[in-house]
Amino acid sequence: MKLKFKTFLFCFAACLVIMSFIPKKSNSTTVYLIGDSTMADYTNNYEPGKDYMKTRYPITGWGQVFQQFFAKDSLKQIKNLIQSDSVRIDDRAKGGRSTRTFFQEGRWRAVYENLKKGDVVMMQFGHNDASVEKTERYVDIKGYKEFLRLFVSQTREKGAYPIILTPVARNYPWKDNVLNDVHGEYDKAPKDVAAEMQVPLIDLNKASRDFFTKKGKDFVSDNYFMNLPAGKYEAYPEGEKDNTHFQTKGAVEVARLVFEGMKELNSNFKK
């Protein structure tokens, strides 16, 4: 009897040792970002065969620097939105895409096919949807809303959670030291869809305009947007004047605003 008990103890101890070497299954959530160039990640072979540092830097989409906000301590602040112990940002945003072209090119399908229960889809469009002069990407308000509804409903089909964002501000027009809205109906449309479908909304347009206004036009223009002097960056030897896209500092601040928006949603979010 003693021999059998010793054998049992040995086997039990051996099992504990073996189990200690088996990695625990990670409880992770993927946050998919779908949208345009202001959200895109320009690294990771964004343009195949081209060196980001030589051909694009310092242009930075806010999604490119979003991962850093999801450290374990930070996750406690959005525990109702995301209940897992880790988050992976999967940035599928692409420059020049509207809701329509993002769908037509199969970019949404690639996200949809990989969605799993509990994942999050954050969508920010509008810049290119509103480009009337660029017919290859333009979408009228009715179509813009329809594609947002499609992304929302198909996200929910997979048991994942949609979050709609209004389009981030451009660095114009300024009036009396206040940055005004440039998006008009393309700012209102996502709010309408969010209200209609009871989707969490982050008003990034307002948040970014308010933040940039506090910083001031000159500071924002020189430090946050792609207004570059000649000769400073290899990718822009003649300089650049761009009040839509961000330098790294600007992208980090916008990413912070988005995370702050998630914290605000967290207080009354119901799954």
C-alpha positions in Angstrom: 0.0 0.0 0.0 2.9 2.3 0.9 4.5 1.6 -2.4 1.4 2.5 -4.3 1.0 5.8 -2.4 4.7 6.6 -3.1 4.1 5.9 -6.8 1.1 8.1 -6.8 3.0 11.0 -5.2 5.8 10.6 -7.7 3.4 10.7 -10.6 1.6 13.7 -9.2 4.9 15.6 -8.7 6.0 14.7 -12.2 2.7 16.0 -13.6 3.2 19.3 -11.8 6.7 19.7 -13.2 5.5 18.9 -16.7 2.6 21.4 -16.4 4.9 24.1 -15.2 6.7 24.0 -18.6 3.4 24.2 -20.6 2.8 27.9 -21.5 -0.5 29.3 -20.3 -3.0 30.2 -23.0 -2.9 33.9 -23.5 -6.2 35.7 -23.0 -5.7 38.3 -25.7 -7.9 40.7 -27.6 -7.1 42.0 -31.1 -8.1 45.6 -31.8 -8.5 46.1 -35.5 -8.1 49.6 -36.9 -9.8 50.3 -40.2 -9.5 53.7 -41.9 -7.3 56.0 -43.9 -3.8 57.5 -43.9 -4.2 59.4 -40.7 -4.6 56.1 -38.9 -2.2 54.0 -41.0 1.1 52.3 -39.9 3.7 53.3 -42.4 6.3 50.8 -41.1 6.1 47.0 -41.5 6.4 47.0 -45.3 3.6 49.5 -45.8 5.1 50.1 -49.3 6.7 46.8 -50.3 10.4 47.2 -51.0 10.7 50.7 -49.7 12.6 51.8 -46.5 10.2 53.8 -44.4 13.0 55.9 -42.8 14.3 56.9 -46.2 11.1 57.3 -48.2 8.4 58.3 -45.7 9.7 59.3 -42.2 8.5 61.3 -40.2 5.0 60.8 -41.5 3.2 58.7 -38.8 -0.4 57.5 -38.5 -1.9 57.5 -35.0 -2.5 53.7 -35.3 1.2 53.2 -35.8 1.9 54.4 -32.2 -1.3 53.1 -30.6 0.1 49.8 -29.2 2.1 51.6 -26.4 -1.1 52.7 -24.7 -2.2 49.1 -24.0 0.3 48.1 -21.2 -1.2 45.9 -18.5 -1.7 48.8 -16.1 -3.5 50.8 -18.7 -5.9 47.9 -19.5 -7.4 48.4 -16.0 -8.7 51.7 -17.2 -10.7 50.1 -20.0 -11.7 46.8 -18.3 -15.3 47.1 -19.4 -14.4 47.6 -23.0 -11.6 45.0 -23.0 -11.5 42.2 -20.4 -8.5 40.3 -21.6 -5.0 40.5 -20.1 -3.4 41.7 -23.3 -4.2 43.6 -26.5 -2.7 43.4 -30.0 -3.2 46.3 -32.3 -3.8 45.1 -35.9 -3.7 48.3 -38.0 -5.3 47.7 -41.4 -5.8 51.4 -42.3 -4.5 52.5 -45.7 -3.9 55.8 -47.3 -6.4 57.1 -49.8 -9.1 54.8 -48.8 -12.7 55.7 -48.2 -15.3 53.4 -46.7 -16.2 52.2 -50.2 -12.7 51.5 -51.5 -11.7 49.9 -48.3 -14.6 47.4 -48.9 -14.2 47.0 -52.6 -10.5 46.2 -52.4 -11.2 43.3 -50.0 -9.6 45.0 -47.0 -12.7 44.7 -44.9 -13.1 41.1 -45.9 -9.6 40.3 -44.7 -10.5 41.7 -41.3 -13.9 40.1 -41.2 -12.6 36.6 -41.9 -10.1 36.9 -39.0 -12.5 38.4 -36.4 -13.1 36.4 -33.3 -15.5 36.8 -30.4 -14.4 39.6 -28.1 -12.3 41.4 -30.6 -12.7 45.2 -31.3 -13.0 47.0 -34.6 -12.3 50.8 -34.5 -13.3 52.6 -37.7 -12.3 56.1 -38.7 -13.1 57.3 -42.2 -14.4 60.5 -43.8 -11.3 62.3 -45.2 -11.4 60.4 -48.5 -15.1 59.8 -48.6 -15.5 63.5 -48.8 -13.1 64.0 -51.8 -15.6 65.0 -54.4 -12.8 65.8 -56.9 -11.4 62.3 -56.6 -14.1 60.2 -58.0 -12.1 57.0 -57.5 -12.6 57.3 -53.8 -15.5 59.7 -53.3 -18.6 58.4 -51.4 -21.7 60.5 -50.8 -23.2 60.8 -47.3 -25.8 58.1 -48.0 -23.1 55.6 -49.1 -20.8 56.6 -46.3 -23.4 55.7 -43.8 -24.3 52.5 -45.5 -20.7 51.2 -45.4 -20.3 52.2 -41.8 -23.5 50.2 -41.0 -22.1 47.3 -42.9 -18.8 47.3 -40.9 -20.8 47.6 -37.7 -23.3 44.8 -38.4 -20.7 42.4 -39.7 -18.4 43.1 -36.7 -21.3 42.2 -34.4 -22.1 39.0 -36.5 -18.7 37.7 -35.3 -19.3 38.5 -31.7 -16.8 41.4 -31.9 -17.4 45.0 -30.8 -17.5 48.1 -33.1 -16.3 51.5 -32.1 -17.0 54.4 -34.5 -14.7 57.5 -34.6 -15.4 60.8 -36.3 -12.6 61.8 -38.6 -9.5 63.4 -37.0 -9.1 67.2 -37.5 -7.1 68.8 -40.3 -5.0 71.7 -39.4 -7.4 74.2 -40.9 -9.4 76.5 -40.9 -8.2 78.6 -38.0 -10.2 81.6 -37.0 -9.5 83.8 -34.0 -7.0 81.3 -32.7 -9.5 78.5 -32.8 -9.3 75.5 -35.0 -12.7 75.0 -36.8 -14.4 72.0 -38.3 -13.6 71.1 -41.9 -15.5 67.8 -42.1 -19.1 69.1 -42.0 -21.6 66.3 -42.9 -18.8 63.7 -42.9 -18.4 64.5 -39.2 -22.2 64.3 -38.5 -22.8 61.0 -40.5 -20.8 58.7 -38.1 -22.6 60.2 -35.2 -25.9 59.5 -36.8 -24.9 55.9 -37.5 -23.6 55.4 -33.9 -26.9 56.8 -32.4 -29.0 54.7 -34.8 -27.2 51.4 -34.2 -26.3 52.1 -30.6 -22.5 51.9 -31.2 -19.9 53.5 -28.9 -18.6 56.7 -30.5 -15.3 58.6 -30.0 -15.7 62.1 -31.2 -12.1 62.4 -32.4 -12.8 65.4 -34.6 -13.9 67.5 -31.6 -11.3 66.1 -29.2 -8.4 66.8 -31.7 -9.7 70.3 -32.6 -10.0 71.2 -28.9 -6.5 69.8 -28.1 -4.8 71.5 -31.1 -6.5 74.8 -30.2 -5.0 74.7 -26.7 -1.6 74.1 -28.2 -1.9 76.9 -30.7 -1.7 77.1 -34.5 2.1 77.7 -34.8 3.1 75.0 -32.4 0.7 72.4 -33.9 1.8 73.3 -37.5 5.5 72.9 -36.7 5.4 70.0 -34.3 2.4 67.9 -35.1 1.6 68.1 -38.8 3.8 67.4 -41.8 5.1 71.0 -42.2 8.8 70.3 -42.7 11.8 72.6 -43.5 14.0 71.7 -46.5 17.0 69.6 -45.9 15.9 68.1 -42.5 14.6 64.8 -43.6 15.9 62.4 -46.3 12.4 61.7 -47.6 11.6 65.3 -48.0 14.7 67.1 -49.3 12.7 70.1 -50.4 10.6 70.2 -47.3 6.8 69.6 -47.0 3.6 71.5 -46.4 0.9 69.1 -45.3 -1.8 70.0 -42.8 -3.6 66.6 -42.9 -0.9 64.0 -41.9 1.1 63.8 -38.7 4.7 63.8 -37.6 5.4 61.3 -34.9 4.7 63.7 -32.0 1.3 64.6 -33.5 0.4 60.9 -34.0 1.2 60.1 -30.4 -1.0 62.9 -29.2 -3.9 61.8 -31.4 -3.4 58.2 -30.2 -3.6 59.4 -26.7 -6.8 61.2 -27.4 -8.3 58.0 -28.8 -7.3 56.1 -25.7 -8.7 58.8 -23.5 -11.9 58.4 -25.5 -11.9 54.7 -24.8 -11.6 55.4 -21.1 -14.6 57.7 -21.3 -16.6 55.0 -23.0 -15.5 52.4 -20.4 -17.6 54.0 -17.6 -20.9 53.2 -19.3 -20.1 50.5 -21.8 -22.4 47.5 -21.9 -21.6 44.4 -24.0 
